[in-house]
Every structure is written in structure tokens, then in C-alpha cells.
């Protein structure tokens, strides 16, 4: 696969990003293992815009996100 040099990558601005965060067109989303978030308790509280959300790993290994 032929890739362009880094200097030719065009920066983009995420339309909903606070303060117009710029990112590169080929930037990949960050990968986080759920086990690192929930730990042995199998749940974590995530804060988004000042609101708390509970991420829970069920007995059937399904993820549930609730407000």
C-alpha cells in the first residue's frame, strides 16, 4: 500500500469537538480494553459533560451503559 508522506496529510476539525480540536484524516480512535476500565468490580462510572454514566459488564459478558 502506498502511503502519502505525513506533511501531505490534511488536518480536519471535528464539528462537535470542544475548541475545534484538530486531528489528522487517518487518525484512528483510541482502543481501550474494557477490563482496564471496569476492573474486578465489572463496572465503572464515566463522566461526560458533568454527567455520570455507569458502564457495566454483565454475567453474559455484555456491556450496558446507563445514565
N, C-alpha and C positions, 0 to 999 in steps of 0.2 A: 504494500500500500504506500502510495506516495503522499507524504505529508508536507504541508507548507511550512516554511520557517516561522518561528514564533513571532517575529516582527511583522508578519503579514496577517496575524490574527486580529480581527476587528472586535474591539470592546463593545459590549452591549450593556444597556441599562435595564434592569428588571423593573417593569412598570409598577409593581406593588412593593418594591423594596424601599424601606425607610432610607431617606437621604440619598436616593438614587444610586445604590451600591452598583458598581460596575463589575462585570465578570467577563471572562473570555468565552467565546462562542463554543469552544469544545470542552469547557469545564464540566466535570461530572459531579453529580450530587455526592455528598459525603456519606460513606457507608458506616453504620454503627450497629454492632451486634446487639440485639435486644437483651441478651444476657448481661451485657455491660451496663445497660440502663436499669433493668429491674432487679438484678442480683438474686440472692437466695429467697427474698421475700416475694418474688414474682410480680412485683408491681412497683411503679414509680409515679411520682407526681411531677408533671411537666407544667411549666409556667409559660403562657403565651399572652402577650399584651396585658399582663397583670392578672390574668385568669388562670386558675388551677385546673388541670386536666389529669385524670388518672389513667395510666396505661397499665393494663393488667394482662398477664399471661394465664390463660385458663388451664384446667386439668387436661383438656383436649389439645393443648398447645396452640390455641387460637389467641389472637391479640384483640383486646377490647379497649377502646379509648372512649372515656366518658367525661363529661364536664361536671 
